[in-house]
């Protein structure tokens, strides 16, 4: 962990080791936030004040997985909800700066000295995203995976077949081990709901030709 902190210039308490994600869920509700200390900017929220690994774009699997690791796996299958793409854009903008990941159970003295009243909030423009569902289908059998809610927004992409390399990269990156680094993210990335179902779906259909697409929700 120390190595990752030094390399990525991450400061603050990364909540590894003490409580697992399931234990967090059972025992208490924790809200996470990320700041760039150098620029006094607040990162976009991930899901419902959740967390997707250590705030670094490096592709690192340690006791605590990096955001970059998880993002790389999701990108392989074009599953990129708005808040994930937004957080990635924040990390790109503030690469090399002091990034702080904290939570609302920390004491004041653990928090960085910042002018909290005047923190800027990083926001990514919402164009280039589609509100609806993300779908994966087996061309051979028609078996379909679809995310549970039609109000999530995903980064646009054209319907396409996944290559074997992309399927492998998703399977290699997004596994049980990194679940501990995912907490209360967007609904489509809940390890115990949509993401867990998706992992099983890919496993069962990995030998098939898999197509991914976005289905825009139709209102009214
Ligand atoms: Zn910065």
py3Dmol code that shows the C-alpha trace and the ligand (Angstrom):
import py3Dmol

protein = """\
ATOM      1  CA  UNK A   1       0.000   0.000   0.000  1.00  0.00           C
ATOM      2  CA  UNK A   2       2.797   2.365   0.917  1.00  0.00           C
ATOM      3  CA  UNK A   3       4.255   1.905  -2.536  1.00  0.00           C
ATOM      4  CA  UNK A   4       1.023   2.856  -4.237  1.00  0.00           C
ATOM      5  CA  UNK A   5       0.597   5.909  -2.034  1.00  0.00           C
ATOM      6  CA  UNK A   6       4.072   7.168  -2.822  1.00  0.00           C
ATOM      7  CA  UNK A   7       3.879   6.451  -6.508  1.00  0.00           C
ATOM      8  CA  UNK A   8       0.503   7.974  -7.097  1.00  0.00           C
ATOM      9  CA  UNK A   9       0.971  10.856  -4.669  1.00  0.00           C
ATOM     10  CA  UNK A  10      -2.129   9.829  -2.792  1.00  0.00           C
ATOM     11  CA  UNK A  11      -2.560  11.003   0.734  1.00  0.00           C
ATOM     12  CA  UNK A  12      -5.162  10.306   3.346  1.00  0.00           C
ATOM     13  CA  UNK A  13      -6.624   7.198   4.779  1.00  0.00           C
ATOM     14  CA  UNK A  14      -7.475   4.549   2.306  1.00  0.00           C
ATOM     15  CA  UNK A  15      -9.899   2.306   4.076  1.00  0.00           C
ATOM     16  CA  UNK A  16      -8.291  -1.048   3.506  1.00  0.00           C
ATOM     17  CA  UNK A  17      -7.678  -3.879   5.855  1.00  0.00           C
ATOM     18  CA  UNK A  18      -9.928  -2.917   8.717  1.00  0.00           C
ATOM     19  CA  UNK A  19     -13.405  -3.478   7.340  1.00  0.00           C
ATOM     20  CA  UNK A  20     -14.483  -5.274   4.211  1.00  0.00           C
ATOM     21  CA  UNK A  21     -17.065  -3.758   1.913  1.00  0.00           C
ATOM     22  CA  UNK A  22     -19.713  -6.158   3.181  1.00  0.00           C
ATOM     23  CA  UNK A  23     -18.891  -5.183   6.747  1.00  0.00           C
ATOM     24  CA  UNK A  24     -19.184  -1.504   5.870  1.00  0.00           C
ATOM     25  CA  UNK A  25     -22.607  -2.235   4.486  1.00  0.00           C
ATOM     26  CA  UNK A  26     -23.690  -4.158   7.541  1.00  0.00           C
ATOM     27  CA  UNK A  27     -22.267  -1.976  10.259  1.00  0.00           C
ATOM     28  CA  UNK A  28     -22.531   1.576   9.076  1.00  0.00           C
ATOM     29  CA  UNK A  29     -23.053   3.865   6.219  1.00  0.00           C
ATOM     30  CA  UNK A  30     -19.910   5.625   5.062  1.00  0.00           C
ATOM     31  CA  UNK A  31     -19.769   8.498   2.596  1.00  0.00           C
ATOM     32  CA  UNK A  32     -16.601   8.957   0.588  1.00  0.00           C
ATOM     33  CA  UNK A  33     -15.154  12.076  -1.032  1.00  0.00           C
ATOM     34  CA  UNK A  34     -12.035  12.934  -3.007  1.00  0.00           C
ATOM     35  CA  UNK A  35     -10.191  16.262  -3.095  1.00  0.00           C
ATOM     36  CA  UNK A  36      -7.275  17.609  -5.025  1.00  0.00           C
ATOM     37  CA  UNK A  37      -5.380  19.322  -2.214  1.00  0.00           C
ATOM     38  CA  UNK A  38      -3.174  21.311  -4.592  1.00  0.00           C
ATOM     39  CA  UNK A  39      -6.103  22.929  -6.408  1.00  0.00           C
ATOM     40  CA  UNK A  40      -8.833  22.786  -3.684  1.00  0.00           C
ATOM     41  CA  UNK A  41     -11.172  20.939  -6.004  1.00  0.00           C
ATOM     42  CA  UNK A  42     -13.744  18.368  -5.001  1.00  0.00           C
ATOM     43  CA  UNK A  43     -14.011  15.313  -7.278  1.00  0.00           C
ATOM     44  CA  UNK A  44     -17.369  14.242  -8.668  1.00  0.00           C
ATOM     45  CA  UNK A  45     -19.240  11.828  -6.467  1.00  0.00           C
ATOM     46  CA  UNK A  46     -19.094   8.171  -7.432  1.00  0.00           C
ATOM     47  CA  UNK A  47     -22.579   6.682  -7.185  1.00  0.00           C
ATOM     48  CA  UNK A  48     -24.102   7.531  -3.804  1.00  0.00           C
ATOM     49  CA  UNK A  49     -20.936   9.012  -2.197  1.00  0.00           C
ATOM     50  CA  UNK A  50     -19.237   5.716  -2.901  1.00  0.00           C
ATOM     51  CA  UNK A  51     -15.743   4.655  -3.876  1.00  0.00           C
ATOM     52  CA  UNK A  52     -14.056   2.729  -6.703  1.00  0.00           C
ATOM     53  CA  UNK A  53     -10.583   1.926  -5.480  1.00  0.00           C
ATOM     54  CA  UNK A  54      -7.623   4.144  -4.683  1.00  0.00           C
ATOM     55  CA  UNK A  55      -7.821   7.487  -6.526  1.00  0.00           C
ATOM     56  CA  UNK A  56      -5.180   6.825  -9.153  1.00  0.00           C
ATOM     57  CA  UNK A  57      -5.229   6.085 -12.871  1.00  0.00           C
ATOM     58  CA  UNK A  58      -2.347   3.658 -12.506  1.00  0.00           C
ATOM     59  CA  UNK A  59      -3.359   0.066 -13.176  1.00  0.00           C
ATOM     60  CA  UNK A  60      -2.406  -1.415  -9.838  1.00  0.00           C
ATOM     61  CA  UNK A  61      -3.725  -4.383  -7.904  1.00  0.00           C
ATOM     62  CA  UNK A  62      -2.570  -4.279  -4.349  1.00  0.00           C
ATOM     63  CA  UNK A  63      -4.445  -5.038  -1.149  1.00  0.00           C
ATOM     64  CA  UNK A  64      -6.482  -2.119  -2.355  1.00  0.00           C
ATOM     65  CA  UNK A  65      -7.128  -1.881  -6.084  1.00  0.00           C
ATOM     66  CA  UNK A  66      -6.678   1.362  -7.968  1.00  0.00           C
ATOM     67  CA  UNK A  67      -9.461   3.182  -9.778  1.00  0.00           C
ATOM     68  CA  UNK A  68      -7.342   2.805 -12.931  1.00  0.00           C
ATOM     69  CA  UNK A  69      -7.423  -0.978 -12.600  1.00  0.00           C
ATOM     70  CA  UNK A  70     -11.211  -1.102 -12.291  1.00  0.00           C
ATOM     71  CA  UNK A  71     -11.702   1.496 -15.040  1.00  0.00           C
ATOM     72  CA  UNK A  72      -9.504  -0.498 -17.436  1.00  0.00           C
ATOM     73  CA  UNK A  73     -11.694  -3.583 -16.956  1.00  0.00           C
ATOM     74  CA  UNK A  74     -14.938  -1.654 -17.471  1.00  0.00           C
ATOM     75  CA  UNK A  75     -13.576   0.158 -20.512  1.00  0.00           C
ATOM     76  CA  UNK A  76     -12.794  -3.186 -22.162  1.00  0.00           C
ATOM     77  CA  UNK A  77     -16.536  -3.840 -22.430  1.00  0.00           C
ATOM     78  CA  UNK A  78     -17.592  -0.148 -22.787  1.00  0.00           C
ATOM     79  CA  UNK A  79     -19.478  -0.196 -19.479  1.00  0.00           C
ATOM     80  CA  UNK A  80     -18.813   3.395 -18.423  1.00  0.00           C
ATOM     81  CA  UNK A  81     -21.474   5.060 -16.286  1.00  0.00           C
ATOM     82  CA  UNK A  82     -21.372   8.874 -16.125  1.00  0.00           C
ATOM     83  CA  UNK A  83     -19.951   9.126 -12.599  1.00  0.00           C
ATOM     84  CA  UNK A  84     -17.104   6.731 -13.441  1.00  0.00           C
ATOM     85  CA  UNK A  85     -16.167   8.664 -16.575  1.00  0.00           C
ATOM     86  CA  UNK A  86     -16.478  11.884 -14.633  1.00  0.00           C
ATOM     87  CA  UNK A  87     -14.159  10.684 -11.833  1.00  0.00           C
ATOM     88  CA  UNK A  88     -11.643   9.468 -14.416  1.00  0.00           C
ATOM     89  CA  UNK A  89     -11.656  12.879 -16.040  1.00  0.00           C
ATOM     90  CA  UNK A  90     -11.021  14.500 -12.614  1.00  0.00           C
ATOM     91  CA  UNK A  91      -8.019  12.191 -12.036  1.00  0.00           C
ATOM     92  CA  UNK A  92      -6.664  12.972 -15.516  1.00  0.00           C
ATOM     93  CA  UNK A  93      -6.991  16.711 -14.924  1.00  0.00           C
ATOM     94  CA  UNK A  94      -5.224  16.477 -11.562  1.00  0.00           C
ATOM     95  CA  UNK A  95      -2.617  13.846 -12.415  1.00  0.00           C
ATOM     96  CA  UNK A  96       0.545  14.255 -10.306  1.00  0.00           C
ATOM     97  CA  UNK A  97      -1.254  16.423  -7.738  1.00  0.00           C
ATOM     98  CA  UNK A  98      -1.915  15.503  -4.117  1.00  0.00           C
ATOM     99  CA  UNK A  99      -5.172  13.601  -4.124  1.00  0.00           C
ATOM    100  CA  UNK A 100      -7.003  12.864  -0.898  1.00  0.00           C
ATOM    101  CA  UNK A 101      -9.603  10.131  -0.466  1.00  0.00           C
ATOM    102  CA  UNK A 102     -11.502  10.478   2.764  1.00  0.00           C
ATOM    103  CA  UNK A 103     -14.746   9.513   4.404  1.00  0.00           C
ATOM    104  CA  UNK A 104     -17.194  11.041   6.856  1.00  0.00           C
ATOM    105  CA  UNK A 105     -16.032   8.805   9.693  1.00  0.00           C
ATOM    106  CA  UNK A 106     -12.627  10.466   9.827  1.00  0.00           C
ATOM    107  CA  UNK A 107     -11.674  12.923  12.581  1.00  0.00           C
ATOM    108  CA  UNK A 108     -11.104  16.561  11.679  1.00  0.00           C
ATOM    109  CA  UNK A 109      -7.367  16.239  12.237  1.00  0.00           C
ATOM    110  CA  UNK A 110      -7.215  13.476   9.623  1.00  0.00           C
ATOM    111  CA  UNK A 111      -8.671  15.788   6.988  1.00  0.00           C
ATOM    112  CA  UNK A 112      -6.434  18.057   4.915  1.00  0.00           C
ATOM    113  CA  UNK A 113      -6.425  21.785   5.613  1.00  0.00           C
ATOM    114  CA  UNK A 114      -8.527  23.234   2.860  1.00  0.00           C
ATOM    115  CA  UNK A 115     -10.855  26.165   2.475  1.00  0.00           C
ATOM    116  CA  UNK A 116     -13.933  23.944   2.456  1.00  0.00           C
ATOM    117  CA  UNK A 117     -16.326  26.858   1.937  1.00  0.00           C
ATOM    118  CA  UNK A 118     -14.685  27.711  -1.369  1.00  0.00           C
ATOM    119  CA  UNK A 119     -13.958  24.276  -2.764  1.00  0.00           C
ATOM    120  CA  UNK A 120     -14.541  24.071  -6.480  1.00  0.00           C
ATOM    121  CA  UNK A 121     -16.597  21.152  -7.731  1.00  0.00           C
ATOM    122  CA  UNK A 122     -15.329  19.306 -10.756  1.00  0.00           C
ATOM    123  CA  UNK A 123     -18.028  18.572 -13.299  1.00  0.00           C
ATOM    124  CA  UNK A 124     -17.900  16.779 -16.597  1.00  0.00           C
ATOM    125  CA  UNK A 125     -20.262  17.860 -19.346  1.00  0.00           C
ATOM    126  CA  UNK A 126     -23.126  15.461 -19.823  1.00  0.00           C
ATOM    127  CA  UNK A 127     -23.197  15.389 -23.605  1.00  0.00           C
ATOM    128  CA  UNK A 128     -21.849  12.186 -25.114  1.00  0.00           C
ATOM    129  CA  UNK A 129     -23.836  10.039 -22.667  1.00  0.00           C
ATOM    130  CA  UNK A 130     -27.038   8.068 -23.097  1.00  0.00           C
ATOM    131  CA  UNK A 131     -29.631   7.518 -20.401  1.00  0.00           C
ATOM    132  CA  UNK A 132     -30.974   3.998 -20.545  1.00  0.00           C
ATOM    133  CA  UNK A 133     -29.640   0.498 -20.073  1.00  0.00           C
ATOM    134  CA  UNK A 134     -26.410  -1.257 -20.939  1.00  0.00           C
ATOM    135  CA  UNK A 135     -26.872  -4.623 -22.626  1.00  0.00           C
ATOM    136  CA  UNK A 136     -24.733  -7.601 -23.546  1.00  0.00           C
ATOM    137  CA  UNK A 137     -26.085 -10.334 -25.779  1.00  0.00           C
ATOM    138  CA  UNK A 138     -24.821 -13.705 -26.970  1.00  0.00           C
ATOM    139  CA  UNK A 139     -25.164 -13.837 -30.745  1.00  0.00           C
ATOM    140  CA  UNK A 140     -25.331 -17.642 -30.762  1.00  0.00           C
ATOM    141  CA  UNK A 141     -28.033 -18.125 -28.120  1.00  0.00           C
ATOM    142  CA  UNK A 142     -29.675 -14.713 -27.720  1.00  0.00           C
ATOM    143  CA  UNK A 143     -28.969 -14.814 -23.970  1.00  0.00           C
ATOM    144  CA  UNK A 144     -29.223 -11.259 -22.685  1.00  0.00           C
ATOM    145  CA  UNK A 145     -27.760  -9.308 -19.791  1.00  0.00           C
ATOM    146  CA  UNK A 146     -29.345  -5.938 -19.107  1.00  0.00           C
ATOM    147  CA  UNK A 147     -28.657  -3.481 -16.281  1.00  0.00           C
ATOM    148  CA  UNK A 148     -31.494  -3.094 -13.773  1.00  0.00           C
ATOM    149  CA  UNK A 149     -32.348   0.596 -14.091  1.00  0.00           C
ATOM    150  CA  UNK A 150     -33.142   2.640 -17.179  1.00  0.00           C
ATOM    151  CA  UNK A 151     -32.159   5.985 -15.633  1.00  0.00           C
ATOM    152  CA  UNK A 152     -28.399   5.457 -15.514  1.00  0.00           C
ATOM    153  CA  UNK A 153     -26.282   7.336 -18.062  1.00  0.00           C
ATOM    154  CA  UNK A 154     -23.499   5.628 -19.975  1.00  0.00           C
ATOM    155  CA  UNK A 155     -20.782   6.936 -22.249  1.00  0.00           C
ATOM    156  CA  UNK A 156     -21.933   6.563 -25.845  1.00  0.00           C
ATOM    157  CA  UNK A 157     -20.571   3.862 -28.118  1.00  0.00           C
ATOM    158  CA  UNK A 158     -21.765   2.108 -31.250  1.00  0.00           C
ATOM    159  CA  UNK A 159     -23.127  -1.419 -30.853  1.00  0.00           C
ATOM    160  CA  UNK A 160     -20.204  -3.786 -31.304  1.00  0.00           C
ATOM    161  CA  UNK A 161     -18.844  -7.294 -30.897  1.00  0.00           C
ATOM    162  CA  UNK A 162     -16.327  -7.769 -28.134  1.00  0.00           C
ATOM    163  CA  UNK A 163     -12.986  -9.281 -29.066  1.00  0.00           C
ATOM    164  CA  UNK A 164     -11.584 -12.181 -27.056  1.00  0.00           C
ATOM    165  CA  UNK A 165      -8.902  -9.811 -25.741  1.00  0.00           C
ATOM    166  CA  UNK A 166     -11.562  -7.405 -24.450  1.00  0.00           C
ATOM    167  CA  UNK A 167     -13.493 -10.211 -22.756  1.00  0.00           C
ATOM    168  CA  UNK A 168     -10.266 -11.466 -21.178  1.00  0.00           C
ATOM    169  CA  UNK A 169      -9.334  -8.017 -19.943  1.00  0.00           C
ATOM    170  CA  UNK A 170     -12.727  -7.535 -18.309  1.00  0.00           C
ATOM    171  CA  UNK A 171     -12.457 -10.949 -16.637  1.00  0.00           C
ATOM    172  CA  UNK A 172      -8.919 -10.361 -15.506  1.00  0.00           C
ATOM    173  CA  UNK A 173      -9.589  -6.921 -14.013  1.00  0.00           C
ATOM    174  CA  UNK A 174     -13.096  -7.236 -12.594  1.00  0.00           C
ATOM    175  CA  UNK A 175     -13.016 -10.181 -10.235  1.00  0.00           C
ATOM    176  CA  UNK A 176     -13.959 -11.086  -6.673  1.00  0.00           C
ATOM    177  CA  UNK A 177     -10.666  -9.707  -5.351  1.00  0.00           C
ATOM    178  CA  UNK A 178     -11.390  -6.132  -6.370  1.00  0.00           C
ATOM    179  CA  UNK A 179     -14.900  -6.170  -4.866  1.00  0.00           C
ATOM    180  CA  UNK A 180     -13.414  -5.010  -1.568  1.00  0.00           C
ATOM    181  CA  UNK A 181     -12.331  -1.795  -3.282  1.00  0.00           C
ATOM    182  CA  UNK A 182     -15.810  -1.057  -4.642  1.00  0.00           C
ATOM    183  CA  UNK A 183     -18.340   0.541  -2.335  1.00  0.00           C
ATOM    184  CA  UNK A 184     -21.732   2.080  -3.127  1.00  0.00           C
ATOM    185  CA  UNK A 185     -20.899   3.009  -6.714  1.00  0.00           C
ATOM    186  CA  UNK A 186     -23.407   3.457  -9.519  1.00  0.00           C
ATOM    187  CA  UNK A 187     -26.117   0.736  -9.396  1.00  0.00           C
ATOM    188  CA  UNK A 188     -24.796  -0.997 -12.529  1.00  0.00           C
ATOM    189  CA  UNK A 189     -21.492  -1.533 -10.708  1.00  0.00           C
ATOM    190  CA  UNK A 190     -22.824  -3.054  -7.508  1.00  0.00           C
ATOM    191  CA  UNK A 191     -20.797  -6.265  -7.074  1.00  0.00           C
ATOM    192  CA  UNK A 192     -23.701  -7.979  -5.337  1.00  0.00           C
ATOM    193  CA  UNK A 193     -26.263  -7.023  -7.967  1.00  0.00           C
ATOM    194  CA  UNK A 194     -25.711  -5.970 -11.620  1.00  0.00           C
ATOM    195  CA  UNK A 195     -21.938  -6.316 -11.690  1.00  0.00           C
ATOM    196  CA  UNK A 196     -22.081  -9.739 -10.050  1.00  0.00           C
ATOM    197  CA  UNK A 197     -24.716 -10.878 -12.573  1.00  0.00           C
ATOM    198  CA  UNK A 198     -22.627  -9.506 -15.420  1.00  0.00           C
ATOM    199  CA  UNK A 199     -19.512 -11.350 -14.267  1.00  0.00           C
ATOM    200  CA  UNK A 200     -21.515 -14.613 -14.179  1.00  0.00           C
ATOM    201  CA  UNK A 201     -23.032 -13.848 -17.593  1.00  0.00           C
ATOM    202  CA  UNK A 202     -19.625 -13.284 -19.182  1.00  0.00           C
ATOM    203  CA  UNK A 203     -18.291 -16.457 -17.574  1.00  0.00           C
ATOM    204  CA  UNK A 204     -21.191 -18.544 -18.886  1.00  0.00           C
ATOM    205  CA  UNK A 205     -21.019 -17.034 -22.371  1.00  0.00           C
ATOM    206  CA  UNK A 206     -17.293 -16.353 -22.752  1.00  0.00           C
ATOM    207  CA  UNK A 207     -16.989 -18.832 -25.623  1.00  0.00           C
ATOM    208  CA  UNK A 208     -19.787 -17.121 -27.570  1.00  0.00           C
ATOM    209  CA  UNK A 209     -19.655 -13.991 -29.667  1.00  0.00           C
ATOM    210  CA  UNK A 210     -20.757 -11.217 -27.319  1.00  0.00           C
ATOM    211  CA  UNK A 211     -22.241  -7.990 -28.522  1.00  0.00           C
ATOM    212  CA  UNK A 212     -22.642  -4.877 -26.337  1.00  0.00           C
ATOM    213  CA  UNK A 213     -24.972  -1.923 -26.849  1.00  0.00           C
ATOM    214  CA  UNK A 214     -26.819   0.883 -25.098  1.00  0.00           C
ATOM    215  CA  UNK A 215     -30.591   1.022 -25.187  1.00  0.00           C
ATOM    216  CA  UNK A 216     -31.854   4.558 -24.699  1.00  0.00           C
ATOM    217  CA  UNK A 217     -34.845   4.778 -22.414  1.00  0.00           C
ATOM    218  CA  UNK A 218     -38.005   5.991 -24.091  1.00  0.00           C
ATOM    219  CA  UNK A 219     -40.134   8.270 -22.010  1.00  0.00           C
ATOM    220  CA  UNK A 220     -43.772   9.219 -22.193  1.00  0.00           C
TER     221      UNK A 220
END
"""
ligand_1 = """\
1
ZN
Zn -5.192 19.536 -8.835
"""
view = py3Dmol.view(width=600, height=400)
view.addModel(protein, "pdb")
view.setStyle({"model": 0}, {"cartoon": {"style": "trace"}})
view.addModel(ligand_1, "xyz")
view.setStyle({"model": 1}, {"stick": {}})
view.zoomTo()
view.show()
